[in-house]
Amino acid sequence: MFEITKLGVYEAENETISINTEEIKGVFDLVQDTITQEEQIVSLCENFKRYFVDLYLPAFEKYSKPENVLQLWDSLDTLEKKTSYFPGPDKYIKILIFSKMCNEPQFEDRCRESISRYETILNSEETQNNEMLKTGYTEDLENCKKVIEYLRVNEV
């Protein structure tokens, strides 16, 4: 939940979880920075529960269907938006898998787009001037090609 909302900070120390309430105050209806009483903990837990039930469960249900994931991907018009919903360099590979799962007619177009995107990133000046990025994106491109080969001949 913390990764999805980008809210709060948590640390597990023994059996204690501490939350930076300053970042989540407005979202979870907190009025102070430090939780010190049991009733405040109960209130925070109830708010978490409400948000989970009202927001996250419907999202989990909707996006458990691969066609809805593809629809979301296609609705995002910038790389920045796609990266916020689909973090990590393997986002293009994931979309190919969803496309294949749906037996989508655009699968081959998505394959070409994914290869092109990895090549563009790999050939960018920023990547070319950073050996670690270069190595990483070279691996991502090769992995993408392997996934495409696999998906072309196998059912998912």
Disulfide bonds with the S-S distance in Angstrom:
none
